[in-house]
């Protein structure tokens, strides 16, 4: 049975003020895929994710999740449909405990919330060890795992991950990416933005490259990784 398109973005235009940042973006993610969204700083990756999550209003074009229109839908409803953003910079609540941060992610699902909190603590043993500590005391890697766990509490069908590796040590990044890879066996579809392009492409099935708000390339992760002419677009000439 061919995987169907779960997330579809068509001709999306969005920005801040008069100047669009996204100039008509087209992107599809099929059920069960992990798709990498690459692009230099400022290419518009976060803007696209924030539009999808209902946190930023698009100007034109369309976004659908399993046939449901996403544009002009409040963020909470988008979460309810199963599209969940793990935002850039983790955005954990530093004064709340690890446990309470995880619980917050399950606000739409009170019926099995506590059981699912325990599943998250099983998944991330370091969070279990620190469950009663304030989240602000965690290391960067632990905070990222907390942000992912909080996102998973919302029962995502599609998880949007914005720069999860940012500021983390290589060993922690490897651990984090391994945990993302494991999510794929749980029928969670992933759209991953990350500056660690090589690692993201090693994990992803397909990839899109965004440059100045437009998709300049798409293909299998292997195709994108092999195309040296693209490296500048997604590495910013580094
Ligand atoms: P980064 O990796 O730096 O987050 P990105 O590809 O995610 O890059 P965006 O964060 O989407 O890019 O930013 C795209 C453009 O929009 C940039 O030029 C940025 O300066 C601008 N921008 C982002 N957020 C705002 C905002 N709140 N107000 C005005 N301009 C913004």
Boltz pocket constraint, residues with backbone or C-beta under 6 A from the ligand:
constraints:
  - pocket:
      binder: B
      contacts: [[A, 16], [A, 21], [A, 39], [A, 40], [A, 41], [A, 42], [A, 43], [A, 44], [A, 45], [A, 46], [A, 47], [A, 48]]
      max_distance: 6.0
